[in-house]
Amino acid sequence: MKARYVNPFTDFGFKKIFGEDASKPVLIDFLTSLLPESNIIDLTFKDKAKSGQTDEDRKAIYDIYCETHSGEKIIVELQKAKQNYFKDRTVYYSTFPIQEQAEKGEWDYQLKSVYCVGILDFTFEEGKSKNGQNEVIHTVQLKDQNNKLFYKKLLFVYLEMPHFTAKEYELETRLDKWLYFIKHLEDFENIPEIFKDDVFIQAFGKAEIANYSPEEQHDYEQSLKNYRDLKGVIDTAIDEGKDLRTLEFAKIMKENNEPINKIIKYTGLTEIEIENL
């Protein structure tokens, strides 16, 4: 049976639910549940492709980049598959909203907080806590050698969605509900009773495929195909013991229009795997 709601791990689905002007109440509610210290009253979407000093930097496009009413910057990134140097990438991205706060002339270097949120459709290798339990939420800040907070205005939050296994009756907090919503949205046939409030009803409305124009439905189907193809390539490669660096190398060769037989020779990937990159 065809799904009623979009898969939020697709680029189209995620941005449709959280990344449009009409989605502001939904995004604010989600971010407030995740970052209660930010006290978000309102926010504005910023140009996602404008940050950075070089042409290469400006190619770094966030899924969502917004600013709160008090000037705090928030980056939200959806990551569908594990990548090499993923942590390096998120740290690098965090420098752009820091640098853009620089003021001309005399400036005292006082900065607004920057929050980097990663919603991950994969797990870290170090994803278990000291008691051996799989952790869903990872918060990372700068600390000193005594584990005391050194700088509080830069916060990274990673959500390992495969580790979120709570059942509907186990949901306790607003954040629990959002994680459950993201994890199971594509499987819902109707709106569960726990989501019968204005914000979640709006989120379900944004996610309902029947509400889209024919062009939007086509764009979603293409985005869903890309997501499934990527997952298939990554899962197959991991099952066969292939290094993610090999996939990255093959992708670079493909983007540089190298002959398919050459990519096969240097990477050991199949033609189908290369086509799906």
C-alpha positions in Angstrom: 0.0 0.0 0.0 1.3 3.4 -0.9 2.4 5.6 2.0 0.1 8.4 3.1 2.9 10.5 4.5 6.4 11.4 3.2 9.6 9.8 4.4 11.2 12.6 6.5 14.7 11.2 5.8 14.3 12.3 2.2 15.6 15.8 1.3 12.2 16.8 0.0 10.2 15.4 3.0 12.5 16.9 5.6 12.5 20.4 4.1 8.7 20.2 3.4 8.0 19.5 7.1 10.5 21.7 8.8 12.2 24.0 6.2 9.4 26.3 4.7 8.1 29.6 6.0 4.7 27.9 6.7 6.6 25.3 8.8 8.0 27.8 11.4 5.6 26.7 14.2 6.6 23.1 13.6 10.3 23.8 13.5 10.2 26.1 16.6 8.3 23.4 18.6 10.8 20.7 17.5 13.9 22.9 18.3 12.5 24.0 21.6 12.0 20.4 22.7 15.6 19.7 21.7 17.2 23.0 22.9 15.1 24.2 25.8 17.8 26.6 26.8 17.5 28.6 23.5 14.0 29.9 24.5 12.9 30.4 20.9 10.0 32.7 20.4 10.4 33.3 16.7 12.9 32.6 14.0 13.8 33.5 10.4 15.3 31.3 7.7 18.7 32.5 6.4 20.3 31.9 3.0 21.6 28.4 3.3 24.2 28.7 0.5 25.7 32.1 1.3 28.0 31.3 4.2 31.7 30.8 3.9 34.6 32.8 2.4 35.5 30.8 -0.7 33.6 29.3 -3.7 34.0 25.9 -2.1 32.7 27.1 1.2 29.6 28.5 -0.5 28.8 25.1 -2.0 28.2 23.9 1.6 24.5 24.1 1.8 22.7 23.3 5.1 19.4 21.6 5.1 18.0 24.3 7.4 19.8 27.4 8.6 17.9 29.8 10.8 18.3 32.6 13.3 16.2 33.1 16.5 14.6 36.3 17.6 17.6 36.9 19.8 20.2 36.4 17.1 21.2 32.8 17.9 22.1 30.7 14.9 20.9 27.2 14.3 22.0 24.7 11.7 19.9 21.6 11.2 21.4 18.8 9.0 19.8 15.6 8.0 22.4 12.8 7.4 21.1 9.8 5.6 24.3 7.7 5.5 27.6 7.6 7.4 30.4 9.6 5.7 34.1 9.9 6.2 35.1 12.8 8.4 31.5 13.5 9.3 32.4 15.1 12.6 35.0 17.3 10.8 32.3 18.4 8.4 29.9 19.5 11.1 32.6 21.4 13.0 33.7 23.1 9.8 30.1 24.1 9.1 29.8 25.6 12.6 32.5 28.1 11.8 30.4 29.9 9.1 27.7 31.3 11.4 30.5 32.2 13.8 32.5 34.1 11.2 29.5 35.9 9.8 28.9 37.6 13.2 32.1 39.7 12.7 31.4 43.4 12.6 33.3 46.1 10.8 35.3 48.6 12.7 35.6 48.4 16.5 34.1 45.1 17.7 34.4 43.4 21.1 34.0 39.9 19.7 30.9 39.1 21.6 29.1 36.2 19.9 25.6 34.8 19.8 25.2 31.1 20.5 25.5 28.7 17.6 23.7 25.3 17.7 24.4 22.5 15.2 21.8 19.8 15.1 22.4 16.5 13.2 19.6 14.1 12.6 21.3 10.8 11.7 19.9 7.8 9.9 22.9 5.8 11.1 24.9 5.3 14.3 28.3 6.3 15.6 30.6 3.5 16.5 31.0 5.0 20.0 27.2 5.4 20.4 26.9 3.4 23.7 27.0 4.9 27.1 29.1 3.7 30.0 26.4 1.3 31.1 26.4 -0.3 27.6 23.0 1.2 26.6 22.6 2.6 23.1 22.2 6.4 23.3 20.0 8.4 21.0 21.0 12.0 21.9 24.6 13.2 22.0 25.4 16.7 23.2 28.9 18.0 22.6 30.5 21.2 24.0 34.0 22.5 24.6 35.3 21.4 28.0 38.6 21.7 29.8 40.8 19.0 31.2 38.7 18.8 34.3 35.5 18.2 32.3 34.3 21.7 33.1 32.4 23.7 30.5 34.9 26.0 28.8 32.6 27.7 26.3 28.8 27.5 26.3 27.9 29.3 23.1 28.7 26.4 20.7 26.6 23.3 21.0 26.5 20.2 18.8 23.5 17.9 19.2 23.4 14.6 17.3 20.3 12.3 17.2 21.1 8.7 16.4 17.6 7.7 15.1 18.3 4.0 14.7 18.8 3.8 18.4 15.4 5.3 19.2 13.3 2.3 19.8 10.6 3.6 22.2 7.0 2.4 21.8 4.1 4.8 21.7 3.1 4.0 25.2 6.6 4.8 26.4 6.7 8.4 25.2 7.1 10.8 28.0 8.5 14.1 26.8 7.8 16.4 23.9 11.1 15.4 22.4 10.2 11.7 22.6 7.1 12.5 20.5 9.1 14.3 17.9 11.6 11.5 17.6 8.8 9.0 17.3 7.2 11.2 14.7 10.4 11.4 12.6 11.1 7.7 13.0 7.7 6.3 12.1 6.0 9.0 10.0 6.1 7.1 6.7 4.4 4.1 8.4 1.4 6.0 9.8 -2.0 5.5 8.1 -3.7 8.0 10.4 -2.7 10.5 13.0 -2.2 8.7 16.4 -4.1 10.1 19.3 -0.8 11.3 21.0 -0.3 13.8 18.2 -3.7 15.4 18.4 -2.5 19.0 19.0 -2.2 22.0 16.7 1.5 21.8 16.0 1.6 18.1 15.2 -1.6 18.3 13.1 0.1 21.0 11.1 3.2 18.8 10.7 1.1 15.9 9.5 -0.6 18.2 7.1 2.8 19.3 5.7 3.7 15.6 5.4 0.6 14.4 3.6 1.4 13.5 0.0 -2.1 14.0 -1.2 -1.8 17.7 -0.4 1.1 18.2 -2.9 0.8 19.4 -6.4 1.7 17.0 -9.2 5.1 18.6 -9.6 5.7 18.3 -5.8 4.7 14.7 -5.9 7.1 14.0 -8.7 9.9 15.8 -6.8 9.1 13.7 -3.7 9.2 10.4 -5.7 12.6 11.3 -7.1 13.9 12.3 -3.7 12.6 9.0 -2.3 14.3 7.1 -5.0 17.5 8.8 -4.4 17.2 8.0 -0.7 16.5 4.4 -1.3 19.3 4.1 -3.9 21.8 5.6 -1.5 20.8 3.4 1.4 21.0 0.4 -0.9 24.5 1.2 -2.1 25.8 2.0 1.4 24.1 -1.1 3.1 25.4 -3.4 0.3 28.9 -2.0 0.5 29.0 -2.4 4.3 27.7 -6.0 4.0 30.4 -6.8 1.6 33.1 -5.1 3.7 33.7 -2.2 1.3 35.3 0.9 2.8 33.3 4.1 2.7 36.4 5.9 1.4 36.0 3.7 -1.7 32.5 5.0 -2.2 33.6 8.6 -1.8 36.5 8.0 -4.3 34.1 6.5 -6.8 31.7 9.4 -6.4 34.5 11.9 -7.1 35.5 9.9 -10.2 32.0 9.8 -11.4 31.5 13.6 -10.9 34.6 14.1 -13.0 33.1 12.1 -15.8 35.7 9.3 -15.6 34.8 6.2 -17.8 32.7 3.6 -15.9 35.2 0.8 -16.6 37.9 2.9 -15.1 35.9 3.5 -11.9 35.2 -0.2 -11.7 38.9 -1.0 -12.1 40.0 1.4 -9.4 37.3 0.8 -6.8 36.0 -2.7 -7.3 32.4 -1.5 -7.3 29.8 -2.9 -9.6 28.3 -0.8 -12.4 24.9 -0.7 -10.7 26.6 0.5 -7.4 28.3 3.3 -9.3 25.2 4.3 -11.2 23.4 4.7 -7.9 26.0 7.0 -6.3 
